[in-house]
Amino acid sequence: MEKLVTGFGGFFFRAKDANALSKWYDEHLGINSLQSGEVWQQQAGQTVFMPFKQDTTYFGSPAQQFMINFRVTDLDALLAQLAEKGVRIDEKKQDDEYGKFAWIYDPEGNKIELWQPVE
């Protein structure tokens, strides 16, 4: 079967303060929104698209309906930078056959997964 979908074209979600949250993602993760006049260019790599069970606790709060996962090149260095800037970082870390994982929270409490894949 021919693949008709070739990748993510965008990720859209609600925010209490869209401007402030856009600035936070740009400042802390380098992901700019269209408000900056540029479009974020991703590097090619693995993308997992996976629905979870309705009652999963993996996302943290039951109110959180999604969790985005960002691939990173150096998880420890990024976590150190984010800690210096006062970003809330989950104590839990995971190292498994797929790579290293850690979790942070944006200012609106959304849990974000950071993943350094195994090379």
N, C-alpha and C positions, 0 to 999 in steps of 0.2 A: 504494500500500500504506500502510495506517495505521501510524504509528510507535508501536510498543508499548513501546519503551524510551525514556525521556525524559531520561536523564542519569545521571551517577554518583551512587550513593547512599552510597558509602563506598569506602575503599581500605584493605585489610587486608594486613598483611605480618608476617613473623616478625622478632623482635628478640632480641638476647642479653639486653638489659636494657630491657624494654618501658616501665617507668616513667621511666627516665632519658631514653630516646629521645623519649617523649611530651613531657616537659618541654623538651627541646631544640627540638623543632618548634614548641612554643608560644612559647618565649622568642625564638627567632631568626626564625621565619617567621610567627608569629601564628596558627598552625594548632593549635587546641586539640583534645584528644581528649575522649572521654566522661568520662574521669577527672576533668576539671575541672568537670563538671556542665553544660557547655554544648556545643552542636554548632556546628561551624564553618559559617558561612553564606558561600557563594561568591557572587561577582558573576556575572551572566550574561555569557557570552562564548564564544568558539570553544573547542572541545575536540576534539583529534585523538586518534583511537583507531587505532593502527597497529601490527600485528605486524611485527617485523623478522626477517631471516634468522637462523637458529640461530647462525651464526658471525660475527655483527656485532661490530665493535670499538667501535661508537658508545657503548655503555654503559660502557666502561672494562674492568673485570675480567670475564673470561669467566664467573666464578661469579655475577655479578649477572644475574638473570633478568628484571628489569624496570627501567625508569627513569621516574620521575614527572617531569612538566613542570608548573611553576607559572607562570601568567600573572602579571606584575608591572606596576605602573604606572610605576616609575622604576628601571630596572635599575642605573644608576650609583649612585644614592643607597642602594639596598639593599645593593649590594656594598660600599660604604664602611662602612655600619653593621656588616655581617657581618665585615669585615676588622678593625674595631675590637674586636670580640668574639672574635677569634682563630679564626673559622671557616675551614676549609681551602677555598680558592678555586682553581679550575683557572686556569692562566695564559692558556689559550685563550679567546678571545671571538669571536663571529661576528656580523656585521651583513649581512643579506641582504634580499631582497624581502619576507620574512615578518616581519621585525623584528630586534631585537637578542637575542642568546643568550649565556648564560654558564653555567658549571657550578660547583657547590659539592658538598661531601661532608658527610654527617652523621657523628656520632661513630662509627658502626659501619661507615663506609667506603662507604655507598651514594651513588652519584653522582646528583645532582639537577640537572635542567635548569631554568634560569630564563629566561623569555621575555617580552620587552616587545614585544607585537604592534605592527605599523604601524597608525596610526590611520586 
